[in-house]
Amino acid sequence: MGWSFFRRGTGVPETKASATGRVVAWGSSGRVAWSARDTVSLTRAGFTGNPVGFRAVKLIAEAAAALPLVCQDRDRRYDLHPLLSLLGRPNPAQGRAELFEALYGQILLSGDGYLEAVGEPGLPAELHVLRSDRMAIVPGADGWPIAFDYVVGARRHRFDMTADVDPICHIRSFHPQDDHYGLSPLQAAAVAVDVHNSASSWSKALLDNAARPSGAIIFKGVDGQGQLSPEQYDRLVGEMEMHHQGARNAGRPMLLEGGLDWKPMGFSPSDMEFHKTKEAAAREIAVAFGVPPMLLGIPGEATFANYAEAHRAFYRLTVLPLATRVTAAVAQWLSTHLGEEIEIRPDLDQVPALAAERDQLWARVGAADFLTEGEKRVLLGLPRLPEGA
C-alpha cells in the first residue's frame, strides 16, 4: 500500500509521527544482506534453476492472477467502472492476468511488489510492475520512505513519495527484522533449495560417471609390492579419463596390464540416502510456499484424502489470502488517485475449487429466516441495498 498514511502531510495543523520512527531511520535503512541470499541469487537458484521452486511460484501466481475480481463501493457493485477498465488493460504490453502474475511473482520471489502509476493526476493511464531487485527505499528523518530509487546499471530514477498521491504502490510481506523490505518464501526455503540443487548436481555427476562410483586400481608389482613410476601413473590416468569416464563410455570393458588389478566398489544403503534427502528438501520448498506437495507431484506421505481436498486447501490457505491482501492494497492506492473509495477483491462465487463451500454458505444464509435481506447480502459479501429497494 502507499505510505501516505504514515507521512507528515502538508497543510495539516497537527502532525504526528511514530516515536520509533527516528530509530527506524538509522537502524534499518538497508536491505537484509546474506551471502548469496540476495534477490538475484535466490531467484537464480530457487526459481530459474530449481523445478520445485519454479513450479510453486508459477502455480500460485497464475492461480491468483486468474481469480475473477469484483469492484464495488458501499452502495453497489459495478459491472462497468473506469478502474475495471484500467485493470483490464493496464498497459499496451499486458492484460490484467499478466500484470497480476508479474506482481504476485515479484512478491513471492523477493517479498516485495512495486506497482507504478503512469499518467496525469487522477486515475492513472497505465500501470507497470517494477522489478523489486532494482528498487531501493529512501527513508526520511522520521523513518518512513520519502522516495524510491529505481536503478538499472548506471542510471537511476527517483520516485518522490511526498506528494498528495503516491506514484508507487509498495506491497510487502511480513518481515520481523526489517522495517522496509519484506521476507519472501524463497528466503525461508533457501537452505532447502541449496540441498535440492546439490542433490541434483550430485545425481548428474553420478550419471556422467556411468551411474556407479569409482573403483580402485591396485598395483601389485614384484612380490605383491611396488609403486608406479610418474610416467606410468600419468599414462594410466590419461587412459582412464579418455576411455573409461563419461556417459558415452558407460559399460566399456577395461584392459589392464600385468600387475594391475581392478577392485569395483558398490553403494552402501547410506550412500543412497541422498534420494530421500532430495525429496525432503522438495517438500520443504513446497511447504515454504504453501503448496501441497501432492500438487507438485512430490512423493511421500499423503496429507490430504484426495487431490480435490489438496486443491481446495491450496486456494483457501495460500491463493486467496495473497490475492485478497494484494487487491485490497491496490484498490486503496488507486482510490487515492481516483478520489473515491473503491473496493476490489476476488469473487469467491466464481472460484471452481470453492464451489462446494459457497453452495453450502448460500444455502445456510438463504435458510436463515432471522436475518434481514440486508444482513444476508453482507454475509455473502454483497453491498447493502439502498433504502426502500
C-alpha positions as MATLAB code, in Angstrom:
seq = 'MGWSFFRRGTGVPETKASATGRVVAWGSSGRVAWSARDTVSLTRAGFTGNPVGFRAVKLIAEAAAALPLVCQDRDRRYDLHPLLSLLGRPNPAQGRAELFEALYGQILLSGDGYLEAVGEPGLPAELHVLRSDRMAIVPGADGWPIAFDYVVGARRHRFDMTADVDPICHIRSFHPQDDHYGLSPLQAAAVAVDVHNSASSWSKALLDNAARPSGAIIFKGVDGQGQLSPEQYDRLVGEMEMHHQGARNAGRPMLLEGGLDWKPMGFSPSDMEFHKTKEAAAREIAVAFGVPPMLLGIPGEATFANYAEAHRAFYRLTVLPLATRVTAAVAQWLSTHLGEEIEIRPDLDQVPALAAERDQLWARVGAADFLTEGEKRVLLGLPRLPEGA';
ca = [
       0.000    0.000    0.000;
       1.074    3.574   -0.302;
       2.838    5.271    2.553;
       0.702    8.424    2.546;
      -0.988    7.479    5.804;
       2.336    7.493    7.641;
       3.784   10.689    6.158;
       3.665   14.125    7.580;
       1.092   15.874    5.426;
       1.206   19.459    4.181;
      -1.337   21.976    5.271;
      -2.446   19.972    8.329;
      -2.413   21.944   11.623;
      -1.290   18.965   13.719;
       1.317   16.466   12.602;
       2.073   13.175   14.266;
       4.837   10.639   13.836;
       5.779    7.371   15.490;
       8.106    7.666   18.450;
      10.263    4.900   16.985;
      10.466    6.462   13.522;
      13.840    8.154   14.026;
      15.279    4.949   15.423;
      13.962    3.023   12.404;
      15.594    5.506   10.044;
      19.040    4.837   11.483;
      18.678    1.215   12.500;
      17.255   -0.418    9.383;
      17.860    1.798    6.398;
      19.134   -1.052    4.236;
      18.075   -4.428    2.942;
      18.949   -7.581    4.839;
      22.099   -8.944    3.181;
      23.218  -12.544    3.370;
      25.971  -14.282    1.459;
      24.348  -15.484   -1.813;
      20.954  -14.693   -0.309;
      20.190  -11.519   -2.254;
      17.157  -11.404   -4.521;
      19.069  -12.022   -7.755;
      20.983  -15.032   -6.373;
      17.907  -16.530   -4.731;
      15.848  -16.110   -7.898;
      18.562  -17.761   -9.970;
      18.977  -20.682   -7.563;
      15.390  -21.144   -6.412;
      13.312  -20.215   -9.464;
      15.210  -20.338  -12.750;
      17.451  -23.186  -11.500;
      15.063  -25.245   -9.388;
      11.997  -27.042  -10.788;
      10.180  -27.216   -7.437;
      10.542  -23.503   -6.710;
       9.688  -22.619  -10.314;
       6.508  -24.658  -10.310;
       5.430  -23.451   -6.855;
       5.764  -19.778   -7.821;
       4.070  -20.300  -11.192;
       1.239  -22.273   -9.602;
       0.479  -19.581   -7.013;
       0.978  -16.570   -9.303;
      -1.090  -17.975  -12.165;
      -3.907  -19.140   -9.875;
      -4.077  -15.801   -8.043;
      -3.895  -13.773  -11.269;
      -6.730  -15.802  -12.826;
      -9.163  -15.114   -9.979;
     -12.217  -13.095  -11.112;
     -12.399   -9.697   -9.422;
     -15.357   -7.665   -8.237;
     -15.410   -3.874   -7.993;
     -17.824   -2.241   -5.569;
     -18.315    0.586   -3.101;
     -20.586    0.888   -0.079;
     -23.725    1.114   -2.205;
     -23.373   -1.029   -5.292;
     -21.323   -3.493   -7.304;
     -20.065   -2.277  -10.676;
     -20.069   -4.218  -13.910;
     -18.518   -1.234  -15.710;
     -16.099    1.124  -13.991;
     -13.010    3.119  -15.080;
     -10.950    1.204  -12.551;
     -12.039   -2.122  -14.041;
     -11.131   -0.815  -17.498;
      -7.684    0.196  -16.239;
      -7.045   -3.211  -14.674;
      -8.370   -4.954  -17.773;
      -5.729   -3.248  -19.931;
      -3.129   -1.747  -17.561;
      -0.564   -1.033  -20.297;
      -0.100   -1.727  -24.010;
       2.036   -4.829  -23.373;
      -0.002   -6.553  -20.652;
      -3.510   -7.540  -19.686;
      -4.890   -7.970  -16.193;
      -3.667  -11.560  -15.774;
      -0.140  -10.749  -16.984;
       0.136   -7.708  -14.724;
      -1.020   -9.503  -11.586;
       1.025  -12.612  -12.360;
       4.165  -10.456  -12.535;
       3.187   -8.652   -9.318;
       2.496  -11.883   -7.430;
       5.710  -13.400   -8.776;
       7.790  -10.476   -7.515;
       6.211  -10.740   -4.061;
       6.815  -14.497   -3.869;
      10.432  -14.249   -5.047;
      11.561  -11.152   -3.167;
       8.911  -10.373   -0.554;
       8.226   -7.000   -2.211;
       5.992   -5.902   -5.068;
       6.087   -2.465   -6.706;
       3.364   -1.055   -8.951;
       3.948    2.207  -10.842;
       1.212    4.638  -11.867;
       1.799    6.498  -15.144;
      -0.219    9.474  -16.323;
      -1.691   12.807  -15.316;
      -3.351   13.453  -11.913;
      -6.448   11.358  -11.426;
      -6.892    7.748  -12.404;
      -3.591    6.532  -13.928;
      -3.408    5.954  -17.659;
      -1.120    2.920  -17.245;
       0.125    0.559  -14.539;
       3.511   -1.178  -14.616;
       5.130   -3.774  -12.328;
       8.705   -2.825  -11.407;
      11.436   -5.316  -10.588;
      11.990   -5.444   -6.845;
      15.717   -6.200   -7.137;
      16.192   -2.803   -8.821;
      14.211   -0.816   -6.242;
      15.697    0.824   -3.145;
      13.781    2.668   -0.445;
      14.995    6.108    0.633;
      13.891    6.668    4.260;
      13.284   10.145    5.637;
      14.177   11.622    9.006;
      11.084   10.080   10.591;
      11.947    6.611    9.273;
       9.231    6.337    6.631;
      10.027    6.309    2.905;
      10.211    9.689    1.181;
      11.305    8.258   -2.175;
      12.041    5.101   -4.146;
      15.168    4.766   -6.299;
      14.890    2.522   -9.372;
      18.393    1.625  -10.532;
      19.272   -0.001  -13.860;
      23.011   -0.177  -14.419;
      24.404    3.337  -14.015;
      21.016    5.012  -14.482;
      18.833    5.963  -11.528;
      15.264    7.254  -11.404;
      13.768    8.623   -8.174;
      10.043    8.413   -7.408;
       9.000   11.156   -4.998;
       6.655    9.876   -2.275;
       5.953   13.228   -0.617;
       3.174   14.352   -2.993;
      -0.561   14.100   -2.293;
      -0.789   10.766   -4.138;
       1.889    8.093   -4.330;
       3.332    7.172   -7.738;
       4.405    3.779   -6.339;
       2.329    1.137   -4.576;
       4.645   -0.927   -2.387;
       3.238   -4.265   -1.206;
       5.500   -6.214    1.113;
       5.304   -9.459    3.003;
       5.742   -9.513    6.748;
       9.360   -9.397    7.882;
      10.016   -9.481   11.643;
      13.524   -7.992   11.344;
      13.174   -5.389    8.598;
      11.038   -2.266    8.669;
      11.158   -1.523    4.948;
      11.505   -4.757    2.984;
       9.500   -7.971    3.035;
      10.537  -11.574    3.633;
       9.926  -13.936    0.734;
       9.144  -17.663    0.982;
      12.262  -18.225   -1.103;
      14.430  -16.776    1.667;
      12.852  -19.110    4.208;
      13.442  -22.070    1.861;
      16.989  -21.059    0.873;
      18.676  -23.947    2.712;
      16.236  -26.482    1.226;
      16.875  -25.014   -2.237;
      20.640  -25.453   -1.788;
      20.176  -29.054   -0.642;
      17.857  -29.853   -3.556;
      20.177  -28.263   -6.130;
      23.233  -30.010   -4.664;
      21.449  -33.366   -4.788;
      20.516  -32.745   -8.428;
      24.136  -31.852   -9.269;
      25.329  -34.997   -7.497;
      22.868  -37.111   -9.480;
      24.052  -35.529  -12.738;
      27.693  -36.190  -11.856;
      26.814  -39.778  -10.987;
      25.127  -40.296  -14.352;
      28.116  -38.793  -16.128;
      30.243  -41.415  -14.383;
      28.167  -44.327  -15.720;
      25.837  -44.210  -12.709;
      28.275  -46.048  -10.466;
      31.073  -44.992   -8.114;
      34.699  -45.273   -8.989;
      36.605  -48.386   -8.128;
      40.255  -48.843   -7.211;
      43.166  -49.947   -9.404;
      45.721  -51.800   -7.307;
      49.346  -52.175   -8.485;
      50.974  -55.279   -7.024;
      54.393  -55.169   -8.674;
      57.061  -57.661   -7.805;
      56.128  -59.919   -4.872;
      52.856  -58.022   -4.488;
      54.594  -54.736   -3.654;
      55.717  -51.851   -5.766;
      54.969  -48.356   -6.983;
      54.132  -46.870  -10.380;
      56.653  -44.559  -11.942;
      55.465  -40.989  -12.741;
      55.283  -41.862  -16.459;
      53.213  -44.984  -15.765;
      50.878  -43.078  -13.429;
      50.272  -40.261  -15.941;
      49.606  -42.767  -18.703;
      47.134  -44.704  -16.527;
      45.234  -41.531  -15.541;
      45.100  -40.407  -19.172;
      43.748  -43.779  -20.323;
      41.061  -43.694  -17.619;
      39.920  -40.158  -18.455;
      39.888  -40.758  -22.199;
      38.355  -44.208  -22.496;
      36.507  -45.050  -19.286;
      34.839  -41.890  -17.927;
      31.611  -40.191  -19.006;
      28.224  -41.427  -20.097;
      29.394  -42.384  -23.602;
      31.904  -44.850  -22.127;
      29.396  -46.500  -19.793;
      29.909  -50.276  -19.658;
      33.103  -50.200  -21.733;
      35.443  -53.057  -20.703;
      38.799  -52.211  -19.184;
      42.034  -53.939  -20.250;
      44.671  -53.928  -17.539;
      48.321  -54.841  -17.966;
      50.283  -57.130  -15.709;
      50.473  -56.108  -12.094;
      47.237  -54.068  -12.164;
      44.041  -55.304  -10.556;
      40.596  -53.616  -10.610;
      38.504  -53.658   -7.443;
      34.980  -52.280   -8.041;
      33.109  -50.634   -5.165;
      29.330  -50.597   -4.711;
      26.949  -48.203   -2.991;
      26.026  -48.788    0.610;
      22.456  -48.058    1.706;
      23.645  -44.873    3.425;
      25.142  -43.652    0.132;
      21.708  -43.803   -1.438;
      20.044  -41.634    1.271;
      20.555  -38.550   -0.894;
      17.401  -39.516   -2.827;
      15.319  -39.222    0.331;
      17.166  -36.033    1.243;
      16.250  -34.545   -2.120;
      12.574  -35.456   -1.649;
      12.597  -33.978    1.858;
      14.124  -30.758    0.512;
      11.457  -30.596   -2.206;
       8.723  -30.929    0.427;
      10.295  -28.153    2.494;
      10.300  -25.831   -0.532;
       6.657  -26.634   -1.217;
       5.728  -26.060    2.443;
       7.510  -22.684    2.491;
       5.403  -21.507   -0.466;
       2.204  -23.036    0.896;
       1.687  -25.504   -1.944;
       0.558  -29.045   -1.013;
       3.352  -31.412   -2.174;
       0.689  -33.566   -3.838;
       0.020  -30.775   -6.353;
       3.704  -30.692   -7.310;
       3.997  -34.450   -7.780;
       6.359  -34.863   -4.822;
       6.286  -38.438   -3.467;
       5.768  -39.013    0.221;
       3.028  -39.232    2.787;
      -0.449  -38.226    1.600;
      -1.630  -35.398    3.853;
      -4.914  -34.969    2.009;
      -7.539  -37.604    1.282;
      -7.600  -36.772   -2.414;
      -6.450  -34.283   -5.000;
      -9.633  -32.193   -4.718;
      -9.049  -31.653   -0.997;
      -5.457  -30.553   -1.638;
      -6.649  -28.225   -4.393;
      -9.238  -26.620   -2.133;
      -6.708  -26.201    0.700;
      -4.272  -24.617   -1.757;
      -6.821  -21.966   -2.721;
      -8.155  -21.422    0.785;
      -4.804  -21.210    2.612;
      -2.438  -19.778    0.000;
      -4.006  -18.243   -3.110;
      -6.949  -16.363   -1.575;
      -5.048  -14.748    1.354;
      -2.381  -13.474   -1.060;
      -4.865  -12.250   -3.686;
      -7.145  -10.611   -1.118;
      -4.288   -8.706    0.516;
      -2.756   -7.544   -2.766;
      -6.020   -6.477   -4.423;
      -7.047   -4.586   -1.274;
      -3.733   -2.692   -1.268;
      -4.024   -1.897   -4.989;
      -7.643   -0.736   -4.534;
      -6.714    1.549   -1.649;
      -3.823    3.025   -3.632;
      -5.940    3.608   -6.750;
      -8.741    5.084   -4.623;
      -6.377    7.882   -3.573;
      -5.754    8.608   -7.276;
      -9.437    8.382   -8.147;
     -10.645   10.469   -5.217;
     -13.299    7.979   -4.090;
     -13.210    4.777   -2.065;
     -13.438    1.655   -4.225;
     -13.086   -1.944   -3.112;
     -11.527   -4.664   -5.281;
     -11.454   -8.272   -4.149;
     -11.616  -11.808   -5.570;
     -15.080  -13.077   -6.484;
     -15.331  -16.237   -4.391;
     -18.551  -17.308   -6.123;
     -16.626  -17.873   -9.368;
     -13.755  -19.967   -7.982;
     -14.386  -23.599   -9.059;
     -12.269  -25.018   -6.235;
     -14.544  -23.367   -3.664;
     -17.871  -24.174   -5.354;
     -18.924  -26.720   -2.712;
     -18.170  -24.344    0.158;
     -20.008  -21.449   -1.481;
     -23.079  -23.611   -2.183;
     -23.245  -24.559    1.475;
     -22.865  -20.923    2.549;
     -25.619  -19.728    0.222;
     -27.926  -22.494    1.460;
     -27.292  -21.680    5.134;
     -27.714  -17.929    4.684;
     -30.806  -18.340    2.496;
     -32.485  -20.562    5.072;
     -31.795  -18.177    7.974;
     -35.207  -16.593    8.481;
     -33.997  -14.497   11.426;
     -31.717  -12.449    9.110;
     -32.897   -9.490    7.054;
     -32.178   -9.247    3.336;
     -29.544   -6.609    4.018;
     -27.788   -8.793    6.590;
     -27.806  -11.748    4.221;
     -26.203   -9.634    1.483;
     -23.450   -8.525    3.861;
     -22.726  -12.127    4.897;
     -22.402  -13.091    1.222;
     -20.049  -10.191    0.505;
     -22.588   -8.121   -1.435;
     -23.167   -4.383   -0.896;
     -26.261   -3.319    1.002;
     -29.335   -2.351   -0.987;
     -30.329    1.349   -0.979;
     -33.099    2.391    1.375;
     -36.517    1.393    0.045;
     -35.133   -1.017   -2.582;
];
